[in-house]
């Protein structure tokens, strides 16, 4: 209820007139993304340890290593961060979900440049045959939650679109001060989406409005302006953590309910 209240309050802010100089805003956004792309290219090419780190975490958290994985958390940090940046809220949530109280959760984080590593890591928890998965395969598959910050929001939605091609649903996507060319539309395999953005240095470039590819399949459950945050500190907004942890809790409850009928049927069968 409190999240809905926050959403209604923020809606009033979003009814303001559109910017008069849209072209100027687009040019600023394009220039920033070009600089980020060049930085990522040279930074990724000159720092092999960064790529190796992402590769190792993907291998350590494979389906074979965690056969009991029922929920997947994939976090995508910002362009200028490492996948283990301890001040990133995306990584902090990952670390919480790797704790002993979440043995049914597989959690990992990735840099935007390695978005395909994130996608491939998620797919290690699903059948590997080509083409879409069947309903029976999806029934026993883990549930997916994804969070993306800055250009990580763009990377996250790219992964969601690739999962859509295999008919794999995503329970929740959270965009945090998202920046990118293709981060405006949430694909229809995503059940619920949320977006948080800050009044920071990137205010004229971050994504504030998203489109739902199919409103019948996807609901936008939160759209929050965070006025007192920077581009990095917004990732630590407590409402984001609450949103993700509540989603994990709800999915655990749903998974338990799905297993109940089978467990209840066993004593009856034994009695007969």
Phi, psi and omega in degrees: 000319179296322179295323179294323178298315178299319180298316181295322179294319182290330179304324181297322179295327186278359177270006177293156179301151179292157180298142181285328185253069182296320182301319181296321178295321179295320179295319178298315181297316181295318179297317179298314181295325178295318178296316179298319181297317178296317180299314181299321182298309183286323181293316180293323182286329184268353182235079182297335180296331179294313178294322180296322180298316179296319180297319182294317182294325177296318181291320182295330184254035180288169181299324180294325181286334182228072182294340181270013183293119178249339180226137179246131171244120177240117179252141179238113184280178180286169187296328185262016181244162170269166182288352179243023182298111189290344178269359178274128177297331178299317179286323179297320176295318176304313182295322177298316183285351173269359183286171184296339181279357184230053181292343179267005182246134171254124185232138180208163178222154188216158172271155181303324180299332181255035181302326179291332174294322176296315178299314182294324177296317177300316184292342177294345180265008182232160175306144190262004182292153179292157177087176182296153176277154179277166178299321180296321179292321181288334181298325182259007184274157177291160179263145190248133171236133179228141178230135180225131180248136177058231177292348172293335175293319175297315181298317181300315180290330174297319177295318179300321179293322177295322177293326177301323181296338177257012179062029179268121180281156175239127184288320185207135168239138178235117177262126182242111182045050188292139179226127178167169181278332187241034181251023181266335186245124176272121184293161189283358174273355177272127183280316179222143179230156177216150179221132176238134177218151186253157170270076186235195183298337182260019186302327182276359181238340182283160183276126181245339182232131178240156178247140177266123179302320178216101181299341178286337181254339185233136176241133174273109188265346178204135174221102194236128172268124179253102189279333188256035184228154172268179181296331177267317185294337178301332180295340180262010176302125185300336181292331178291313178301315180300317181300314181291314182293324175296321178297317178299314180299317180294321179293324176298318179296316179296318179298321179294321179292326178293330181275342185299312182302320180294319180292322181290332183283337184296314179299324179296317180295322181292323180294325180286000000 
